[in-house]
Amino acid sequence: MDVMTLTVPLAALLGLGTAFGVVLVTVGLSGRDNGPANLEAGSWLSRFTSARGPVDRRRVALCLAVGLLAAVLTRWPVAAALAVVGAWVLPDIIGPDRDHARRVAKIEAIATWTEALRDNLSGAAGLEQAITASAIESPEPIRDEVTRLATRLQRSWRLPAALRAFAAELADPTADLVVAGLLMAARGSAGQLGEVLGELAASARAKVASRQRVAAGRKRNRTSARVIVGATLAMAGVLTLLNRGYLKPFDSAFGQLVLLAAGGCFACAFAWLGRLMRDRDASRILVGVASTTDAEAVVRS
């Protein structure tokens, strides 16, 4: 009977590992193609992997190692699966909010660049010259994008097309507002461009201050999540190592279903918590500009 109890979970675990390995191989062989036409014509798997971006192999290996450790300690296939999912998801919820820091740094860089562009307008021969001059000391988070914008102008791109490509690369609502003002100036409405850029820079800095206040409130949620996760893992570890008999009911198939249901409850709770802590940016006003950029990138005569 003990052999059967051990064999069933082990077989389930091996099946789970095989399925997960097939998924990883499929993702690795699917490749990535950023072309819009290929994404539309490709399979759902290629579209999914392209949208998710490249797979972090070290993170995948770490998650598999955590799942294997859980399988060895508990001999429960459900525990192994939950450990893999938890190792993949929990760092984004209870770890440092690096995405928020990147967003704030990007908005601050846009504000700084906008102010520099405003200051350059007074001594430049025109808007294009001011943009080219601003690329020399542009802030680090957007330096590559500003440099490409200046390079396009030096290669005789039309100003509206170069600005739309710049907005598509930044993909930020604050940048869209600045680019919209520059597009209006490029069409001949540059009478008060300096004042407009100053107001946009002030608005961007106010947005940064608001995000910082929101981040301070979210730290309490992350601390609560860390306490819950730490207490749960500590209790499970102590019971597994010191009082295995207390967890014996989970060795049965019904016990595995109960464990799966408990894990599902935790997953729903953390998904809800992650949604509460997710940034909600305003909608972009220049969405889809990349599709019109190539058609308008005509060399000036």
Secondary structure, 3 states (H helix, E strand, C coil): CHHHHHHHHHHHHHHHHHHHHHHHHHHHHHCCCCCHHHHHHCCHHHHHHHHHCCCCHHHHHHHHHHHHHHHHHHCCHHHHHHHHHHHHHHHHHHCCCHHHHHHHHHHHHHHHHHHHHHHHHCCCCCHHHHHHHHCCCCCHHHHHHHHHHHHHHHCCCCHHHHHHHHHHHHCCHHHHHHHHHHHHHHCCCCCCHHHHHHHHHHHHHHHHHHHHHHHHHHHHHHHHHHHHHHHHHHHHHHHHHHCHHHHHHHHCHHHHHHHHHHHHHHHHHHHHHHHHCCCCCCCCCCCCCHHHHHHHCCCCC
